[in-house]
Amino acid sequence: MPDYVAFVLYELALTWKKQLPFLWITTKKRLLYISMSRRLIDSILDSCLDGWSSYMTSLAMKEIDKQAREIARIWEIEDLNKPIIIEHEPGEKHTSPLGGPIEIKAPWL
């Protein structure tokens, strides 16, 4: 069974279990119906749990991927606003114990 089908069945069984409390109240008239409904809901919950968890995991991972792309986009924008530092090789005119001259450029200007 595909994960999304198991997800839908599991969610429906949970809703049914929560929204229909009369199924859990035993009376003599409804005893067989209640027993069958309990078994059906419990078997759906047991058999669909793996598919439900796989589908929920995939949904969570899609959300995390979306957030990671947004963070990467923000970092790219921030990297464009950083100053550019250029180190030149030491030449005959510019010799010092610390190395050659350094330029700092502002890309936003």
N, C-alpha and C positions, 0 to 999 in steps of 0.2 A: 504494500500500500504506500503510495507517495506520502511524503512528510506533510504536505499541505492538507491532504485529505484527513490524515490522522490528527492534525492540528484542529481542523474544523470540527471533527467528531468529538474530540476531547473537550473543546470549548463548549460545544452544545451539551454534552453530558454534564459538565460542571454547572452550566446554567440551569439545566433541567433539575439537577439535584438541589440547587439553591432556590429556584423559583417555585418548585412544586413540593412544599413541605408535607402536603397531604399524603404523598407517597410513603412517607416514613412513619405515619401514624397508623397503627394496626387496628383494624376493626374486623369483625367476623365476615362482613360482606365483601370487603376488599382484600382479604388475606392473600388469595392467589394472585390477584393483579399486583398487589404491592410486592409480593415475593418475586414475581417475574420482572417487575420494573427494577427492583433493587439489583437483581442478578444481571439484567441487561446493562444498567448504568455502570455497575462495578466491572463488568467484563469489558465494556467500552473504555473505561478509564484505565484498566490494566493493560489492554492490548494497544492502546494508542499513546501511551506515555512516552515511549521511545521516539516515535515520529513527532509528537508534540515538542519534546525537548530539542530534537534536531532542528525543527523549523524555528523555534524560538531562538536557538543559538545562531542560525543563519540570519535571522532578522537583526539580532544584536550585532553581529559582525558587519552587516551592511551599514548599520548606523555608525559603528566605529570607523569603518572605511570612509564614510561621508565626513565625519569629524576630522579624520586624519588629512583628507584632501583639503579641507577648509584651513586647517592649521598650516599645511605646506604652502597654500596660497598666501596666507598672512606672512609667513616667513620670507617668501619670495619678494613681497612688497617691502618688507623691512630691510631686506638685503639691498634693494635698489637705493635706499636712502643712506647707506653707510658710506663714509668717506673712502676714497681709493688711495692707498698708500703705495708709492712706487719707490723702490730702492735702486739707485744707480750704482754702477760699478765704480770703484775708486779710480780716478784718472790722475794725470800728472798735476793738474791744477788743484784737484780736490783730494788730497791725501791727508788722512788723519788716522789716529789709532782706532777710532770707532768705525771706520769704513767710509763709503762714499756718501754723496748727498742723498737726501730723502725728500720726495715731493708728496704733498697731500692735496688731493683734488676733491672738491665737493660736487657730486653728480647732480645735485639739485639746483646748482647755479648755472 
